[in-house]
């Protein structure tokens, strides 16, 4: 399920479209990732957010509004809780200008807790202070501090790290981490 400009659709309409599609899928399909990396302009078909980038304070605020409307409507439809809805990962390294790394998670905290699972992306060498395990540690710690437990966090893209070492390290540091995928589309 992919649309190159998801947020151009009213959130409630998109929730209904996704739900109506999901209920036609085989019963083993229980996890849904309704969007991915919405803090990148490419995920908005090259369009800016009211003249600003999607990783600006205004861009994140618009994502918060749309994502809240989406999950509220989806949960109204899925009353039996058939599906686990993921908060699609943000592209890493796009913190709000002038703020600390991963600060966008503070702004998005209210909506992150509304999703069943929060996905994150972590790239880079294992020992790089900004990427790899250090970024994973920062994001997981940030999510835990705003009320998202580790067993509701999934890493859905890691594609430039030594995967085996990365998973081994994460398993030791975060044994309750839900999952670690090499790349989102490889897991589909």
C-alpha positions in Angstrom: 0.0 0.0 0.0 1.8 3.1 -1.2 0.9 6.6 -2.4 3.6 9.1 -3.4 1.6 11.9 -1.7 -0.4 10.4 1.1 -1.0 13.6 2.9 -2.7 15.2 -0.1 -5.7 13.0 0.8 -7.9 13.9 3.8 -6.6 11.6 6.6 -10.0 10.1 7.3 -10.5 9.2 3.7 -7.1 7.6 3.6 -7.9 5.6 6.7 -11.1 4.3 5.2 -9.3 3.4 2.0 -6.6 1.5 3.8 -9.1 -0.3 6.1 -11.3 -1.3 3.2 -8.3 -2.7 1.4 -6.9 -4.4 4.5 -10.1 -6.3 5.3 -9.8 -8.0 1.8 -6.3 -9.3 2.5 -5.5 -12.8 3.8 -6.0 -13.2 7.6 -2.2 -13.5 8.2 -1.8 -9.9 7.2 -2.2 -8.1 10.5 0.5 -5.4 10.4 -0.1 -2.2 8.4 2.4 0.5 7.7 0.3 3.3 6.3 3.1 5.8 5.5 6.9 6.0 5.5 9.4 8.9 6.0 6.8 11.7 5.8 9.5 14.1 6.9 11.0 13.9 3.3 9.8 16.0 0.4 9.9 13.0 -1.9 7.1 11.4 0.1 4.9 14.4 -0.8 5.5 14.1 -4.6 8.1 16.9 -4.4 5.7 19.4 -2.8 6.7 21.7 0.1 4.5 22.1 3.3 3.1 25.6 2.9 6.5 26.8 1.4 8.5 25.0 4.1 10.4 21.7 4.2 8.6 18.7 5.8 11.3 18.4 8.5 10.6 22.0 9.7 8.6 22.8 12.8 5.6 23.6 10.6 6.1 20.4 8.6 6.2 18.2 11.7 3.1 20.0 13.1 1.2 19.2 9.9 2.3 15.6 10.1 1.1 15.4 13.7 -2.3 16.8 12.7 -2.8 14.5 9.7 -1.4 11.3 11.5 -3.7 11.9 14.5 -6.7 12.3 12.3 -5.7 9.1 10.3 -5.2 6.9 13.4 -8.4 8.2 15.1 -10.5 7.3 12.0 -8.7 3.9 11.5 -9.4 2.8 15.1 -13.1 3.8 14.7 -13.3 1.4 11.7 -11.2 -1.4 13.2 -13.2 -1.9 16.4 -12.2 -5.5 16.7 -8.5 -4.5 16.6 -7.8 -6.9 13.7 -4.8 -4.9 12.6 -1.7 -3.5 14.3 -1.0 -0.1 12.8 2.6 1.1 12.6 3.7 4.7 12.9 5.8 4.7 9.7 9.4 5.6 10.4 10.8 9.1 10.0 13.9 9.5 7.8 16.7 9.8 10.4 18.8 12.9 10.8 16.0 15.3 10.1 15.6 16.9 13.5 13.9 20.3 13.7 16.4 23.0 12.7 18.2 24.4 15.7 17.2 21.6 18.1 18.9 18.5 19.5 19.1 15.3 17.4 15.8 13.3 17.5 13.9 16.4 18.8 11.1 15.7 16.3 10.0 12.8 18.5 9.1 15.2 21.3 6.8 17.2 19.0 5.2 14.0 17.7 4.8 12.3 21.1 1.0 12.6 21.3 0.5 10.7 18.1 3.3 8.2 18.5 1.5 6.7 21.5 -1.7 6.3 19.5 -0.1 3.8 17.1 0.4 0.1 18.0 4.0 0.0 16.9 6.5 2.8 16.2 8.9 2.1 13.3 12.4 3.7 13.2 15.2 3.8 10.6 18.8 3.5 11.6 21.7 3.6 9.0 25.4 3.9 9.2 28.5 2.2 10.6 28.2 0.6 14.1 30.7 2.9 15.8 29.6 6.3 14.3 28.4 8.6 17.0 25.5 9.9 14.8 24.4 6.7 13.1 24.2 3.0 13.7 23.8 1.9 17.3 24.2 5.4 18.7 21.3 6.7 16.7 19.3 3.5 17.7 20.1 4.1 21.3 19.1 7.8 21.1 15.8 7.2 19.3 14.8 4.2 21.5 15.7 6.2 24.6 13.7 9.2 23.4 10.7 7.0 22.5 10.8 5.3 26.0 11.0 8.7 27.6 7.7 9.8 25.9 5.9 6.6 26.8 6.6 4.2 23.9 7.9 0.9 25.4 10.7 -0.9 23.7 8.4 -3.9 22.8 6.4 -1.5 20.6 9.4 -0.3 18.6 10.5 -1.9 15.3 13.5 -1.0 13.2 12.3 -1.3 9.6 15.5 -0.1 7.8 19.1 -0.6 8.7 20.5 -1.2 5.2 24.1 0.2 5.5 25.3 -1.3 8.8 26.8 -4.7 9.5 23.5 -6.3 10.0 24.6 -9.4 12.0 26.7 -7.3 14.5 24.0 -4.7 14.7 21.2 -7.2 15.6 23.5 -8.9 18.1 24.3 -5.6 19.8 20.6 -4.5 19.8 19.5 -7.9 21.2 21.9 -7.4 24.1 20.9 -3.7 24.7 17.2 -3.9 24.0 16.1 -7.5 24.3 12.4 -6.5 24.1 12.9 -4.7 20.7 10.0 -5.9 18.5 12.0 -6.5 15.3 14.9 -5.4 13.1 14.6 -5.5 9.3 17.4 -5.0 6.8 15.0 -2.9 4.7 11.3 -2.3 4.9 10.4 -3.6 1.4 12.5 -6.8 2.0 10.3 -7.6 4.9 7.0 -7.2 3.0 
